[in-house]
Amino acid sequence: MNKVILYCRPGFEKECAAEITDKAGRRDIYGFVRVKDNSGYVIFECYQHEDADRLVRELPFRDLIFARQMMVCGELLRDLPSEDRITPIVGMLTGVVDRAGELRVEVPDTNECKELMKFCRKFTVPLRTALRNDKILLAQEKPNRPVIHVLFIAPGCCYVGYSYSNNHSPFYMGIPRLKFPSDAPSRSTLKLEEAFHVFIPADEWDERLASGMYSVDLGACPGGWTYQLVKRSMMVHAVDNGMMAQSLMDTGQVIHHQADGFRFEPPRNNIYWLVCDMVEKPAKVTSRMADWLVNGWCREAIFNLKLPMKKRYEEVALNLEKLTQRLLEGGINAEIHAKQLYHDREEVTVHVRRIWSAIPGRRDER
């Protein structure tokens, strides 16, 4: 298997392709991409056979912006016979994967492929049994073993491969399954909730999303992101010239500042979270977020960068580079990750966690 397949948002195949080509090249792994517009996936075919496995081992999945999932795969299996689709799939995996811990039968996130979901659910059961009988899949699921992926792109046509459990998306199809809360003021609330799931390990939620924390929401109106902070019993300074949902104001946890989010400065020195979903050019948002982090006005930040029509990967990479440089110049050591989330559209969500204090000689407590 000399190919790497990456799931992505339909319409962002070119951005996903540009990113994998760039980041593979930095590791001296070379190949070519196969891109089909609005397909929801990209194929990166390596020139060297062993490089596909090396790439999915060495390239941190969390560093990929536009990919929802990453796996090694072989050639497309075409026209699988309806009377026996299982044998060719088992044959593709024989001698390639040993004692995998999980099976996922998936489809790209397109309207056409979603029609195959019912078939995938039914097909998973007999395929799992066959893989276990051939000792390719363990009898019980184990989270620390490779995951087998079967990606159906059309009836009877699928890619078969595997990912590593320590370097992939833990979510089926790379998509967290979230339910819109009926009392939230806008659907944008799901963007911040998904960001928490993607960027913050579940075993650190009690520490990093703790009750009683102080937070700031820039561009808060009507309160979709503030809702997530209030839900976690935080105190929120909501900044927006517009009106906030009365249900949030009634909680007593929100102070509404009718002000410009790009000029607002925190009224206290113990703000932990800064969140921002303001509609503005990426460079302007990035610059203001850097101000907050360098000045020590917050410990962690989650913000969105609205994407231009062209060269979207290049634009995101440029702004992340500028942010990194600003933090280095300010003496700040930080973790920075960006991802186009499922609930994002023409945007990318960035998470920054400041590790070193802005005050010289003092380290933040982790």
C-alpha positions in Angstrom: 0.0 0.0 0.0 1.7 3.2 -1.2 -1.2 5.7 -0.9 -2.4 8.0 1.8 -6.1 8.9 1.8 -7.3 12.0 3.6 -11.0 12.8 4.3 -11.9 16.5 4.0 -14.8 18.9 3.7 -16.3 18.7 0.2 -15.0 21.7 -1.8 -11.7 21.8 0.1 -9.9 19.0 -1.8 -7.4 21.4 -3.3 -6.5 22.9 0.1 -6.1 19.4 1.6 -3.9 18.4 -1.4 -1.7 21.5 -1.1 -1.3 20.9 2.6 -0.3 17.2 2.4 2.1 17.9 -0.5 3.8 20.6 1.5 4.0 18.7 4.8 5.1 15.4 3.3 7.8 17.3 1.3 9.2 18.7 4.5 9.8 15.1 5.6 11.4 14.2 2.3 8.4 12.2 1.3 7.3 12.8 -2.3 4.5 11.8 -4.5 1.5 13.2 -6.4 -2.1 13.9 -5.4 -5.3 12.8 -7.0 -8.0 15.3 -6.5 -11.7 15.2 -7.6 -13.7 18.3 -6.8 -16.4 17.9 -4.1 -15.5 14.3 -3.5 -14.7 14.8 0.2 -11.3 13.0 0.0 -7.8 13.3 -1.5 -5.3 10.6 -2.5 -1.6 11.2 -2.0 0.3 8.5 -3.9 3.9 8.1 -2.7 6.7 7.4 -5.1 8.4 5.0 -2.5 6.2 2.2 -1.4 7.1 2.3 2.3 6.6 6.1 2.5 2.8 5.9 2.9 3.1 4.0 6.2 6.0 6.3 7.3 3.9 9.4 6.5 0.9 8.3 8.6 3.3 7.4 11.5 5.5 10.5 11.4 3.2 13.4 10.3 1.2 14.4 13.4 -2.5 14.2 12.5 -3.3 17.1 14.8 -0.9 19.3 12.7 -3.2 18.8 9.6 -5.6 21.7 9.1 -7.9 20.5 6.3 -7.9 16.7 6.9 -10.6 15.0 8.9 -8.9 11.6 8.8 -5.7 10.1 7.5 -4.9 6.5 6.6 -2.8 4.2 4.4 -4.7 2.5 1.6 -4.2 0.4 -1.5 -5.7 0.5 -5.0 -9.4 1.1 -5.4 -11.4 -2.1 -5.3 -13.9 -1.7 -8.1 -17.1 -3.6 -9.0 -17.2 -5.8 -5.9 -19.5 -8.7 -6.7 -22.8 -8.4 -4.8 -22.7 -12.1 -3.8 -19.2 -11.7 -2.1 -17.8 -8.3 -1.3 -16.0 -9.5 1.7 -13.3 -11.8 0.1 -11.6 -9.0 -1.9 -11.5 -6.8 1.1 -10.0 -9.5 3.4 -7.5 -10.3 0.7 -6.4 -6.6 0.5 -5.7 -6.6 4.2 -4.1 -10.1 4.5 -0.4 -9.7 5.4 -0.8 -5.9 5.7 -2.6 -5.4 9.0 -2.0 -7.7 12.0 -4.5 -7.8 14.9 -6.2 -4.5 14.4 -8.4 -3.2 17.2 -11.3 -1.7 15.4 -13.2 -1.7 12.0 -14.8 1.4 10.5 -16.9 1.1 7.3 -17.2 4.7 6.1 -18.2 7.0 3.3 -17.0 10.5 2.3 -19.1 13.4 3.6 -21.1 14.0 0.4 -24.8 13.8 -0.2 -24.3 11.1 -2.8 -22.2 8.9 -0.6 -24.4 9.4 2.5 -27.0 7.2 0.7 -24.6 4.3 1.3 -24.6 4.7 5.0 -27.4 2.2 5.6 -25.5 -0.4 3.6 -22.3 0.4 5.5 -23.9 -0.3 8.8 -25.3 -3.6 7.7 -22.1 -4.6 5.9 -19.9 -3.9 9.0 -21.2 -6.9 10.9 -20.3 -9.8 8.5 -17.1 -8.0 7.5 -16.0 -7.8 11.1 -16.8 -11.5 11.6 -14.7 -12.4 8.6 -11.7 -10.3 9.6 -11.8 -11.8 13.1 -11.9 -15.3 11.7 -8.8 -14.5 9.7 -7.0 -13.0 12.7 -6.8 -9.6 11.0 -9.1 -8.1 13.6 -9.0 -8.8 17.3 -12.0 -10.5 18.9 -12.5 -7.5 21.2 -12.0 -3.8 20.3 -8.7 -2.4 21.6 -8.0 1.3 21.4 -4.2 1.0 21.2 -4.2 -1.1 18.0 -4.4 0.0 14.4 -7.9 0.8 12.9 -9.1 -0.8 9.7 -11.0 1.6 7.4 -13.1 0.6 4.4 -14.2 3.7 2.6 -17.0 3.2 0.1 -17.0 6.0 -2.6 -19.8 4.4 -4.7 -21.8 1.1 -4.6 -19.3 -1.7 -5.0 -16.3 0.6 -5.0 -14.1 1.1 -1.9 -10.6 1.9 -0.6 -9.3 -0.4 2.1 -6.6 0.6 4.5 -5.6 1.4 8.1 -4.7 4.2 10.5 -2.8 4.3 13.7 -4.8 4.9 16.9 -2.2 7.3 18.3 -2.2 9.4 15.1 -5.7 9.7 13.7 -9.1 11.1 14.3 -10.9 9.1 17.0 -14.3 9.9 15.4 -16.2 7.9 12.8 -15.6 9.5 9.4 -13.5 12.1 11.3 -16.7 13.9 12.5 -17.7 14.4 16.2 -21.4 13.7 16.6 -22.8 16.6 18.5 -26.5 17.6 19.2 -27.6 21.1 18.9 -28.9 22.3 22.3 -32.4 23.6 21.9 -31.8 26.5 24.3 -28.7 27.8 22.6 -29.1 31.2 20.8 -27.4 30.1 17.6 -26.0 27.1 15.8 -22.6 28.6 16.0 -22.4 27.1 19.5 -21.5 23.8 17.9 -18.3 25.2 16.5 -16.9 26.0 19.9 -18.2 22.7 21.4 -16.5 20.8 18.6 -13.3 22.8 19.1 -13.2 21.7 22.8 -13.6 18.0 21.7 -10.9 18.3 19.0 -8.3 20.4 20.8 -8.6 19.5 24.5 -8.1 15.9 25.7 -11.1 14.6 27.6 -9.1 13.8 30.7 -8.1 17.5 30.9 -11.5 19.1 30.7 -11.9 19.3 34.5 -8.7 21.3 34.7 -8.9 23.4 31.5 -12.7 24.0 31.2 -13.3 24.3 34.9 -16.3 25.9 36.8 -15.6 29.4 38.0 -13.1 30.3 35.3 -13.2 33.8 33.8 -13.5 34.2 30.1 -13.9 36.7 27.3 -16.0 36.3 24.1 -15.1 38.8 21.4 -17.9 39.3 18.8 -20.3 37.4 21.1 -23.7 38.4 19.8 -26.2 36.7 20.1 -24.2 34.3 22.3 -23.6 31.0 20.6 -20.1 30.7 21.9 -20.9 32.4 25.3 -23.5 29.6 25.8 -20.7 27.0 25.8 -18.8 28.9 28.5 -21.9 29.5 30.6 -22.8 25.9 30.3 -19.5 25.0 31.9 -20.2 27.5 34.8 -17.7 30.1 33.7 -18.0 33.8 34.2 -18.1 35.5 30.7 -17.3 39.1 29.5 -19.3 39.2 26.3 -18.1 41.9 23.9 -20.3 43.0 21.0 -22.2 46.1 20.0 -25.2 43.9 19.3 -27.7 42.4 21.8 -27.1 39.2 23.7 -29.7 36.6 24.2 -31.7 37.4 27.3 -31.6 33.8 28.5 -27.8 34.1 28.9 -28.0 37.5 30.7 -30.5 36.0 33.1 -27.9 33.4 34.3 -26.0 36.1 36.1 -22.8 34.7 34.6 -22.5 37.2 31.7 -21.4 40.8 31.7 -22.2 42.5 28.3 -19.7 45.1 27.0 -21.1 47.0 24.1 -17.7 47.7 22.6 -15.4 47.0 19.6 -13.8 43.6 20.0 -10.6 44.8 18.4 -10.2 47.6 21.0 -11.5 45.9 24.1 -9.0 45.1 26.9 -9.8 42.7 29.8 -11.1 44.3 32.9 -9.3 41.8 35.2 -6.0 40.0 35.2 -7.2 36.4 35.7 -8.9 35.7 32.3 -8.3 32.1 31.4 -10.2 31.7 28.1 -10.4 34.0 25.1 -12.8 33.0 22.3 -13.5 35.0 19.1 -15.7 34.4 16.1 -15.5 37.9 14.6 -16.0 38.3 10.9 -12.9 40.1 9.7 -9.8 39.6 7.6 -7.6 36.8 9.0 -4.5 39.0 9.4 -6.5 41.5 11.6 -7.9 38.7 13.8 -4.5 37.0 14.1 -2.8 40.2 15.1 -5.3 40.9 17.8 -5.2 37.4 19.2 -1.4 37.7 19.3 -1.8 40.9 21.4 -3.9 39.1 24.0 -1.4 36.2 24.2 1.8 38.3 24.3 0.3 40.7 26.9 -0.7 37.7 29.1 -4.3 38.7 29.0 -5.4 35.0 28.6 -4.0 31.5 29.0 -5.8 29.8 26.1 -7.6 31.1 23.0 -9.9 29.6 20.4 -10.7 31.8 17.4 -11.8 31.5 13.8 -10.1 32.7 10.7 -12.5 33.5 7.8 -10.9 32.2 4.6 -10.5 34.0 1.2 -11.7 32.6 -2.0 -8.3 31.6 -3.3 -5.0 30.2 -1.8 -6.8 29.3 1.4 -4.2 26.9 2.7 -1.4 29.5 2.0 -3.4 32.2 3.8 -3.9 30.0 6.9 -0.2 28.9 6.9 0.9 32.5 6.6 -1.2 33.7 9.5 -0.1 30.8 11.7 3.5 31.6 10.9 3.0 35.3 11.8 1.3 34.3 15.1 4.2 31.9 15.9 6.7 34.7 15.2 4.9 37.2 17.4 4.8 34.8 20.3 8.5 34.0 19.9 9.4 37.7 19.8 7.3 38.2 22.9 9.1 35.4 24.8 6.0 33.2 24.8 6.2 29.4 24.4 2.8 28.1 23.1 1.1 25.2 21.5 -0.7 26.2 18.3 -3.1 24.0 16.3 -5.6 24.7 13.6 -8.4 22.6 12.1 -11.2 23.1 9.7 -13.9 21.6 11.9 -17.0 19.9 10.7 -19.2 22.8 11.9 -16.9 25.3 10.2 -17.7 26.5 6.7 -15.4 29.0 4.9 -13.2 29.2 8.0 -10.6 27.5 10.1 -10.5 27.3 13.9 -7.3 28.0 15.7 -6.4 26.9 19.3 -3.5 28.4 21.2 -2.3 27.4 24.7 0.2 29.7 26.3 2.7 27.6 28.2 5.2 30.3 29.2 4.2 33.5 31.0 4.4 36.9 29.3 6.2 38.1 32.4 10.0 37.5 32.0 11.4 34.8 34.2 8.0 33.4 35.4 6.5 30.2 34.0 2.8 29.6 33.9 1.6 26.7 36.0 0.4 23.9 33.8 
